[in-house]
């Protein structure tokens, strides 16, 4: 049996090239090769972002696989649907399976708008293995948990599959399927080749804007790999020529005690490898900062989101302004650079009433970000508008209060433009606050080192966005 796992091709408007391979697909590949009871099983990986749709269709058609697996996120769903429908015309006998955040949150949408045969809902390794075995035996899929299929013209979803309790039982991603030098890595980078790993799955917190439904279908919401298992993967990657690693888990310090053990174990096995990670501001201790620094961590991305405590409470972030300041001070004490995530024009529901972050509140966040930059506590920042995606509570709020134009495709959500229409907020308000924050972004990027200049496509896109907002800003004055 020949299997091809792929990400969708580039969108028809604009361009996109993945920083990294799709880790979930590489996990599917390694798990299937280890556990499937199928003879002559081959699994290949195709990086869709290297192709436009015609080139992608040609590549997959020439491979002529029995099974095609696509990972879909909401923001690439439109091109994914078009690709799937074309693939089904070219390869009518191939089984097309879709998984990832979007099929998990919207399996009906996927099966109604595309010729997908099966959606994997939730964590995919065991489900995909059982699906392949059933396909080879030509038996029914009805007894496989964690899927959505068509039956008699209707979409039917089987029971939710329990999560894999022991993450160490899952083989490392099939890194041998890809050439790591085909990927430019994250836009903040000290060394290259730069790859990402997942030290945990899920998140114990419940922010309203989080849209990764894969890990929230059932409990536990957070599972941790053993420190020894993580350190072995780091050692394996370094031996393959990797020179920098980014932990792409929701947050490295969901469990502070465990995070310290992981950092210490990596320091023992592979000291000094440049490392990036995501951190919760309220769980940064001196012991953790010290262990991260010793491990080689040079950059921590911290979800600050807002400079208004009222907003942080409303979006259920679960942190305080004082905890942010304290955490950043500890990171800087150990010479760890900070990349702060900020969101503007947040919305939430309070006692059944829609609440909207005003332009004045957004400027308070901007003032706070400027203070952090001036104090040397913030080196880089992201300045995104709040975008509701399926699977997030924010999406449900937006639908309840008719904030979304239903004619807008999810693929148009690029986190640079506001997809919602907010009561009392004009496009001019959004443009002005967005551009003022982008100016701080540019200033901090020039002030500090670490921007990956190899990723010219991303840099060009950011420059164009900055110019577009700048023109709109000055024309609106």
C-alpha positions in Angstrom: 0.0 0.0 0.0 1.3 3.4 -1.0 0.5 6.4 1.2 1.2 10.0 0.6 0.8 12.5 3.5 0.8 16.2 2.5 -0.1 19.7 3.4 -2.2 21.7 0.9 -0.5 23.8 -1.8 0.0 27.5 -1.8 -3.2 29.7 -1.8 -4.3 31.1 -5.1 -3.9 34.7 -3.7 -0.6 35.5 -2.1 2.1 33.1 -1.3 3.1 31.0 1.7 6.0 28.8 2.5 6.0 26.6 5.6 8.7 27.4 8.3 8.7 23.7 9.2 7.3 20.4 8.0 3.8 19.4 9.4 4.8 17.6 12.6 1.4 15.8 12.9 1.9 14.1 9.5 5.4 13.0 10.3 4.0 11.4 13.5 1.3 9.6 11.5 4.0 8.3 9.2 6.2 6.9 11.9 3.3 5.4 13.8 1.8 3.8 10.8 5.1 2.3 9.7 5.7 0.9 13.2 2.3 -0.4 14.0 0.3 -1.2 10.8 -0.2 -4.8 10.0 0.1 -4.2 6.3 2.8 -5.7 4.1 4.6 -3.5 1.6 3.5 -0.3 3.3 5.3 2.8 2.0 4.7 6.3 3.3 5.9 9.5 1.6 5.6 13.2 2.7 5.0 16.1 0.3 5.4 19.7 1.4 2.5 21.3 -0.3 3.7 24.9 0.3 6.5 24.3 -2.2 3.8 24.0 -5.0 1.0 25.9 -6.6 -2.1 23.8 -7.1 -1.3 22.6 -10.6 2.2 21.5 -9.6 0.9 19.8 -6.5 -1.8 17.9 -8.4 0.8 16.8 -10.9 3.2 15.6 -8.2 0.6 13.6 -6.3 -0.9 12.1 -9.5 2.5 10.8 -10.6 3.0 9.2 -7.3 -0.4 7.5 -7.7 -1.0 6.6 -4.0 -3.7 4.3 -2.6 -4.3 6.7 0.3 -3.8 10.5 0.4 -3.7 12.2 3.8 -4.0 15.9 4.1 -3.6 18.1 7.2 -6.0 21.1 7.1 -6.1 24.2 9.2 -9.1 26.6 8.9 -6.9 29.3 7.2 -6.0 27.0 4.3 -9.4 25.2 4.0 -10.5 26.9 0.7 -7.4 25.8 -1.2 -7.6 22.4 0.5 -11.1 21.8 -0.7 -10.3 22.8 -4.2 -7.2 20.5 -4.2 -9.2 17.6 -2.8 -11.9 17.9 -5.4 -9.3 18.0 -8.2 -7.4 15.0 -6.7 -10.6 13.0 -6.7 -11.1 13.6 -10.4 -7.5 12.6 -11.2 -7.3 9.7 -8.8 -10.9 8.4 -8.2 -9.7 5.2 -6.6 -7.5 6.9 -4.0 -8.9 7.2 -0.5 -8.7 10.8 0.7 -8.3 11.3 4.4 -8.3 14.7 6.1 -7.2 15.5 9.7 -6.0 18.4 11.8 -7.7 21.3 13.6 -10.2 22.2 10.9 -11.6 18.6 10.2 -11.8 18.1 14.0 -13.8 21.3 14.5 -15.8 21.3 11.2 -16.1 17.7 9.9 -19.5 18.4 8.3 -18.1 21.4 6.5 -15.2 19.3 5.1 -17.4 16.4 4.0 -20.1 18.6 2.4 -17.8 21.0 0.6 -15.1 18.6 -0.6 -14.8 15.0 -1.9 -12.9 13.9 1.2 -13.7 10.3 2.0 -12.9 10.3 5.7 -12.2 13.0 8.4 -10.1 12.1 11.3 -11.5 13.9 14.4 -9.0 14.5 17.2 -5.7 12.8 17.7 -4.8 10.8 14.6 -2.2 8.1 15.1 -4.3 5.1 16.2 -7.3 6.2 14.1 -5.2 6.5 11.0 -3.6 3.1 11.6 -7.0 1.4 12.0 -8.3 3.2 9.0 -5.5 1.9 6.8 -5.9 -1.6 8.0 -9.7 -1.5 7.4 -9.1 0.0 3.9 -6.7 -2.8 3.0 -9.1 -5.5 4.3 -12.0 -3.7 2.5 -14.1 -3.7 5.7 -16.4 -1.1 7.2 -15.1 2.0 8.9 -18.1 2.2 11.2 -16.4 0.6 14.2 -13.4 3.0 14.0 -13.6 5.6 16.7 -12.6 9.2 16.0 -13.8 9.6 12.4 -16.6 11.3 10.4 -17.9 9.7 7.1 -20.8 10.0 4.8 -23.6 7.4 5.1 -26.7 7.5 3.0 -26.0 11.1 2.1 -25.6 12.2 5.7 -22.4 12.9 7.7 -22.0 10.4 10.5 -19.5 10.8 13.3 -18.3 7.8 15.4 -17.5 8.1 19.1 -14.6 10.2 20.2 -11.4 8.3 20.5 -9.6 8.4 23.9 -6.2 10.2 23.8 -3.0 8.2 23.9 -2.0 8.3 27.6 1.7 7.5 27.2 3.3 9.9 24.7 6.6 8.1 24.9 4.9 5.1 23.2 4.6 7.2 20.0 7.8 6.9 17.8 9.6 10.1 17.0 8.3 11.9 13.9 9.6 10.4 10.6 12.3 13.0 10.1 13.9 10.8 7.5 11.0 11.6 5.2 12.0 15.2 4.7 15.1 17.2 3.9 15.5 19.6 6.8 17.4 22.0 4.6 14.3 22.6 2.5 12.9 24.6 5.4 14.0 28.0 6.3 12.9 27.8 9.9 11.2 30.3 12.2 11.4 34.0 11.4 13.4 34.5 14.6 16.5 32.4 14.5 20.0 32.2 15.7 21.3 29.1 13.8 20.2 26.9 10.9 18.9 24.3 10.1 16.2 25.0 12.6 13.4 22.5 13.4 10.5 22.3 15.8 9.4 19.6 18.2 6.5 18.9 20.5 7.4 18.2 24.1 3.8 17.9 25.2 0.3 17.8 23.7 -2.5 20.0 24.7 -2.9 22.8 27.2 -4.6 22.8 30.7 -5.9 26.4 30.2 -8.9 27.6 28.3 -8.3 31.0 26.6 -11.3 32.1 24.6 -9.2 32.6 21.4 -7.5 29.2 21.3 -8.8 27.2 18.3 -6.9 23.9 18.5 -9.8 21.6 19.0 -7.7 18.4 18.5 -6.5 18.4 22.1 -9.8 19.7 23.7 -12.2 17.0 22.6 -11.6 14.9 25.7 -9.6 14.9 28.9 -6.8 15.1 29.9 -6.2 18.5 28.3 -2.4 18.2 28.8 -0.1 15.2 28.4 3.7 15.4 28.9 6.5 13.4 27.3 9.1 12.1 29.7 12.2 14.4 30.0 14.4 11.4 28.9 12.3 10.9 25.7 12.5 14.6 24.8 16.2 14.8 25.4 16.7 11.7 23.2 14.9 13.3 20.3 17.0 16.5 20.7 20.1 14.3 20.6 18.8 12.5 17.5 18.1 15.8 15.7 21.5 17.3 16.5 23.1 14.1 15.1 21.1 14.7 11.9 22.6 18.1 11.5 20.0 20.3 13.2 21.5 23.4 14.8 18.5 25.0 16.5 15.3 23.7 18.0 11.9 25.3 18.7 9.5 23.6 21.1 6.2 24.2 19.5 4.0 23.0 22.3 1.3 25.3 23.6 3.5 26.2 26.5 6.7 24.6 27.7 6.0 25.4 31.4 2.4 24.1 31.7 4.0 22.1 34.5 6.9 24.2 35.8 8.5 21.3 37.7 8.4 19.1 34.6 9.8 21.9 32.4 12.8 22.2 34.7 13.5 18.5 34.5 13.3 18.6 30.7 15.7 21.5 30.5 18.1 19.8 32.9 18.0 16.6 31.0 18.7 18.3 27.6 21.6 20.1 29.3 23.0 16.8 30.4 22.7 15.1 27.0 23.1 17.9 24.5 24.2 21.1 26.2 24.2 24.5 24.4 21.9 23.7 21.4 20.2 27.0 20.6 16.6 26.6 21.8 13.4 28.5 21.5 10.2 27.9 23.4 6.7 29.2 24.4 6.1 30.2 28.0 3.2 31.1 30.3 4.0 34.4 32.0 2.6 33.3 35.3 4.8 30.2 35.6 8.3 31.6 35.1 10.4 31.1 38.2 14.1 31.9 38.8 14.9 28.1 38.8 13.1 27.7 35.4 14.8 30.7 33.8 18.2 29.4 35.1 17.6 25.9 33.7 16.4 27.3 30.3 19.5 29.5 30.0 21.8 26.6 30.9 20.0 24.4 28.3 20.7 27.0 25.6 17.3 28.7 25.4 17.9 32.1 23.8 14.3 33.1 23.0 11.0 32.7 24.8 7.7 33.6 23.2 5.3 34.8 25.8 1.6 35.2 25.4 1.1 38.7 26.9 -2.0 39.5 24.8 -3.0 42.7 26.5 -2.0 45.5 28.8 -5.5 45.7 30.3 -6.3 43.4 33.2 -10.0 43.7 32.3 -9.3 42.2 28.9 -7.0 39.4 30.2 -9.8 38.4 32.6 -12.4 38.6 29.8 -10.5 36.4 27.4 -9.8 33.9 30.3 -6.0 34.3 29.9 -5.5 33.6 33.6 -2.5 35.9 34.1 -1.9 39.4 35.6 0.1 42.4 34.4 2.4 42.0 37.4 3.1 38.4 36.6 4.0 39.4 33.1 6.5 42.0 34.4 8.0 39.6 37.0 8.3 36.8 34.4 10.0 39.0 31.8 12.4 40.3 34.4 13.5 36.8 35.3 14.0 35.9 31.7 16.2 39.0 31.0 18.2 38.3 34.2 19.4 35.1 32.5 19.9 36.8 29.1 16.9 35.2 27.4 15.3 37.3 24.6 11.6 37.8 24.7 9.1 37.7 21.9 5.7 39.0 23.1 2.4 38.0 21.5 -0.2 40.8 21.6 -3.8 40.8 20.3 -6.0 43.9 19.8 -9.7 44.4 19.6 -10.5 41.4 21.7 -14.2 40.4 22.3 -15.7 38.4 25.1 -19.0 37.7 26.8 -19.6 38.8 30.3 -22.9 37.9 32.1 -24.6 37.3 28.7 -23.4 40.7 27.4 -20.9 41.2 24.5 -17.8 43.1 25.5 -15.5 44.8 23.0 -12.0 46.1 23.5 -12.1 49.8 22.6 -9.4 51.7 20.7 -8.4 53.4 23.9 -7.9 50.0 25.6 -5.8 48.8 22.6 -3.6 52.0 22.9 -3.2 51.1 26.6 -1.8 47.8 25.4 0.5 49.6 23.0 1.7 51.9 25.7 2.4 48.8 27.9 4.4 47.2 25.0 6.4 50.4 24.5 7.3 50.5 28.2 8.5 46.9 28.0 10.6 47.6 25.0 12.1 50.7 26.7 12.8 48.8 29.8 14.7 46.1 27.9 12.1 43.5 28.8 10.8 42.9 25.3 12.9 42.3 22.2 10.3 41.3 19.5 6.5 41.4 19.4 3.6 40.2 17.3 0.7 42.6 16.9 -2.3 40.7 15.7 -6.0 41.5 15.4 -8.3 39.0 17.1 -9.5 36.4 14.7 -12.2 33.8 15.6 -11.5 30.3 14.2 -13.7 27.2 14.5 -13.0 25.3 17.7 -12.5 28.4 19.8 -15.0 29.9 22.2 -14.3 33.2 20.5 -15.8 31.7 17.3 -19.0 30.8 19.1 -19.2 34.3 20.5 -18.7 35.9 17.1 -21.4 33.7 15.6 -23.9 34.4 18.4 -23.6 38.1 18.0 -23.3 38.1 14.2 -19.8 39.7 14.2 -18.7 37.6 11.1 -19.6 38.1 7.5 -20.6 34.6 6.6 -19.5 35.2 3.0 -15.9 35.5 4.2 -13.9 32.3 3.9 -11.7 31.2 6.8 -8.8 31.3 4.3 -9.1 35.1 4.3 -8.3 35.2 8.1 -4.6 36.2 8.0 -4.4 37.8 11.5 -3.3 41.0 9.9 -6.9 42.2 8.9 -9.9 42.2 11.3 -12.4 39.7 10.0 -15.1 40.8 12.4 -17.4 43.8 12.4 -17.3 45.2 15.9 -20.1 47.5 17.3 -18.8 51.0 17.8 -15.4 50.2 16.2 -14.7 51.7 12.7 -12.2 50.4 10.1 -10.3 53.6 10.6 -10.0 52.8 14.4 -8.6 49.4 13.6 -6.2 50.7 10.9 -4.7 53.4 13.2 -4.1 51.1 16.2 -2.8 48.3 14.0 -0.3 50.6 12.2 0.9 52.2 15.4 1.7 48.8 16.8 3.4 47.7 13.6 5.7 50.7 13.9 6.8 49.4 17.3 7.3 45.9 15.8 9.6 47.3 13.1 11.5 49.4 15.7 12.1 46.5 18.0 13.1 44.2 15.1 15.8 46.7 14.0 16.9 47.2 17.6 17.5 43.5 18.3 19.2 40.7 16.4 17.6 37.4 15.6 15.4 38.0 12.5 15.8 35.2 9.9 16.8 37.1 6.8 16.7 33.9 4.7 12.9 34.0 4.7 12.6 36.7 2.1 9.0 35.7 1.2 7.8 36.3 4.7 9.8 39.5 5.0 8.5 40.8 1.7 4.9 40.1 2.8 5.4 41.9 6.1 6.9 44.9 4.3 4.0 45.1 1.9 1.5 44.8 4.8 3.3 47.6 6.7 3.2 49.9 3.6 -0.5 49.1 3.0 -1.4 50.0 6.6 0.9 53.0 6.5 -0.8 54.4 3.5 -4.3 53.8 5.0 -3.1 55.4 8.2 -1.9 58.6 6.7 -4.8 58.9 4.3 -7.2 58.6 7.3 -5.7 61.5 9.2 
